[in-house]
Amino acid sequence: MKSIRYLLILFTSLLVLPECDHSSKLVEDPAAYIASVEQWQQDRLEGLKGKNGWLNLAGIYWLKDGLQTFGSDASNDIVFPAKAPAFIGSISLKDGVVHLSVNEDVELFYEDEVIKELELTYDSQGMPSYITHGDFAWYIMKRHHSLAIRLRDYKNPAIEALDHIPSYPIDPDYLVEAKLKAFEQEKTITVATPFQDYTQDYQCPGELHFRLKGKKMTLLPFSSGNDYFIIIYDETSGVESYGGGRFMYASADSSGRILLDFNKAYNPPCAVTEFAACPMPPPENHLPMKIEAGEKVLASH
């Protein structure tokens, strides 16, 4: 009887074998793979702390039509942080044109030269005009039809405060192959952000089909050049990982395979700064399982 029971168990396991996920076969050298993800994690932290990273953001100030004064004094229309000069100058907005005027006793720099007057370009026009003063740098950003000053503080305490990003242990089984089931035409997917009445549109080329931990899954990817940008939400979201979901990128390798690496699922900018408007995961990307891979929520945020 014992031998029959053993044969039945063995036979059953063989029947379910095709349903199991064998993503570990994608990793020929586990030690090298883990080292590569660890390097990615280090690069990710350095990117957050870098000159163009999210941790040095110190303010977003939306512009109104007409003339607006700015500086650290509370009487200004736009109030900068306390260590900025009390009265820096003024910004005027008319018909989409932003003009900067600087007070005589303040030195602002553009391309390493002191300026007193300048028409400012913004990010949607290509390279924005970066204005600097001491530890500060700022430029004009455009979101939908609105313009704002995005301020950076290169000595922001948040930079040194973040010394690591909590993450799950690196698991090669969370590297899986996906197949794209393309739509006849790309679809426009509108996603929400934490800001009321502010949404973002993305182009979706199709559905990514894959298996993870033996379960069939699908995700909607967004086109990002030759890559795919993906926003996921799973059963760790809001508990162990960030409640607004996590971001991933995927691309086809040299053999044309699309690889999803959940060990590189990372927190959106909103997890580290209040001065960002992050897209939320579409309902189709709510995965009915725990994705115990990638970055966890930051305790201080």
N, C-alpha and C positions, 0 to 999 in steps of 0.2 A: 504493500500500500504506500509506503514511504517513497519508493522509487517511482510509482505512478504519479504521486502528488508532485514530486520533483520535476518529472517530465512535463506535467501540466503547467507548472509555474514557468519552466523554461520556454515551453511553446507559447504561452501567453506573452512573455517578455519579447519573444521574437515577433509576435504579431504587432505589438505596439511600437517596436523599434523605429519604423519609418516615421512615426508621429513625433519622435523626440527631436530636440534641437541639437545639432552637432556643430555648433558654432566654434567650439574649441579647435576643430580641424582647420579653421582659417588661420590659426596661430601656430606656426611651425616651431617657433622658439619662444615659449612663454616668458622666459627671463628677459629676452630682448624686447618683447612686446610691453611688459610691465615697465621696463626702463624708458621706453618711448612715451608711454602715457605719463609717467612721472615727470619727464622733461616737458611734456605739454602742460602739465599742471604748474610747473615752475614758470614757464613762459606766460601762462595765463595770469598768474599773480603779478609778474613784472609788468605785463601789459596794463593791468588795472592801476598800477602805481606810476606808470610812465607819463610823459608829458601830455600825451593825447588820451590818457586813461580816464576812467570814470571817477576815480577817487578824489581828483583835485577840483571837481566841479563845486562851485560855491554859490551859485545863484542863477536863476532865470528870471529876466525882467521883461515883461511884455510891453511893447511900445504902442502908444496911441498916436493918432494923427495930431500934428502940430508940434510945438516946442516942449521939451521936457528937460529939466535940470537933473543932474545926477552927481552923487558923491555920498560920503558917509553921514553927513548931517541930516537929521530927521526932517528938516524943512524941504529937502529936495523931493522932486516928483518920483525919482528912482533912488532908493537908499541902498548904497553899497555896504559891505561889512565895515566894522569900526576902524580897521587899520588903513583903510583907503583915505585919501585926502577928503576933507569936509566938503569942499565944493570943487568938483573936477571941471565941469563945463555943462554943455547942453547938447541934446540930440534932437533934430527935427525930422519928422516923417511927413512926406507929402507925395502923393501919387506913387507910392512905392519906393521913393528915393529917400535914403537915410543920409543926413548930413551931420557931421560932428564938428562942434566948436569947443575949443579948450581954453580955459581961463589962463591968464598971463602967468600966474604964479605956480602953475602945474606943468610938469613935463610928461607928456605921453609920447610913446614911440610907435612908429610904423616902419617896418623894415629897417630898424636900427637908426632911424632918423627922428628927431623931435618934430612934432607936428602941432599945428594950431587949428587947421581947418582940413577936413577930408570928407569926401563922399565915400561912404562905406558900401562895399559889396557884401553880399551874404552867401551862405553856403549853397543854396540852390542855384546860384549863378556860376558855380565852380569853386575857385579858391576864395574864401572870404577874407576880408581885411582884418588881420590880427593886430589888435592894439595892446600894448604892454605898458605896465607901470609897476616897478618893484616886483613883488611876488605875483602880481595879477596879470592876467591876459584875458581878453574877451573878443568876441566877434558877434556878428548878427546872424541868427539862424531864422529860417522860414519854415513854418509848419502850417500846411493848408494855405490860408490867406493871411496869416498873422506873422508878425516879425517880433523877435525878442533878442535881448542881449544875453548871451550865454557866457557866464563869468567863470574863469578858472583861478584857483589860488594854488600856486605851486608849492606852498608850504602848508597846505591844508592838513590839520592834525589827523584826518581820516587816513592819510597815506601811511603814516607810521603805525597807526592803530591796527591795521590789518596785516598780521604777520603770516597768516596761512588761511586757506579755504578748507573747511572741513569737507571730507569726501569719503565715500564708501571705499572699502578695499577694492583694488583693481582686480576684476574678474574677467578672464578671456572669454567666458561663455556669454558675455554681454556684447561681444562683437559678432554681428550676424549679417548675412547676405540678404538683400531685398531685391525684389523685382518691381519695376515700374509698369503699372498698367495705365498707359497713357490715355488721356481723353482725346476725343476727335479734335477739339480745340481747347487751348488753355482756358481755365476758368478764373475769373476774378473773385477772390475770397476776401471779404471785409471782416477784420477782426477788431475787437474792442481793446481799449487801453484803460488804465486806472483813471484817466481824466474823462469826465462826463462830456459827451458830445464830440469826443475826439477819437476817430477810428483810423485804421490804416488798411490800405488795399494791397494785396499781394497776388501775383500770378501763380496759379497752381497747374502744373502740367499733367497731373494724374494721381494715382494712388500707389503708394509703396506697400507691397505685400511681403510679409516675412513671418518667420516663426521665432518665438522667444520662449525659452523654458518649456518647449513642447506645445505652446499655444499659437494659433494663427492670429496675426495682428495686421492692422492696416494703419497707415498714417498719411496725412495730406502734406506733401512737401511744397515749399514755395521756391520758385526759380530765383537763383542768385548767381548770375553769370553762368559758369559751367557747373556750379554746385547746386545743392539743395539746402535750403534753410528750413528747419523743422522746429516747431514749438510743441512740447509734450507736457501732458498732465497725467499723473498716475496716482496710485493709492498711497504714496509717500508724501504727495504734495500737501503742504499746509501742516504736516506733522514732522517729518524728518527732513524734507526738502522744501524749497521755497513755494509758498502758496500760490504764486502767480505762474507756476510752471517753470520749465527749463528749456533752454535753447540747445540745438544741435546743428551741426553741418554734416553733410554727406556728399560724396562724389564718387564717380566711377573710377575704379583702378585701371591699371594698364591693360587688363584683360576684359574690361567692360563691366565688371561686377560692381554693383552699388553696395557699399559696406556701411552699415549703421553701427557706430561705436558708442554705446550708451555710457561707457566709462568716461566719455568726453561730453556728457550732458552737463551744461553749466548754467549758473544763475544769470538771469537777465540783469541789465544795469540797475533796474529798480530795486534789486536786492542790496545794492551797495550805496545808492544815492537817491535822494528825493528829487533830484533835478533831472529826471528822465521820464519819458512816456513810453512804456514798453508794451508791445503787442501781447495780447493774452492768447492762450491756446484755443483754437477752434474746437467746438464740441466733438468733432470727428477724431480729434487727437487725444481724447481722454482714454487712456489705456486702463483696462480693468484688472490691473495687477500692480504689485509693488516693483518698481524699477530701482533695485538697491545697487545702483551704480551711478557714478558721476558725483557732482557736487551736492552737499547738504546745505541746509539753511545756515546762515551766519547768525550765531547766537546774539551778537550785538545789534542785529537788524531784525 
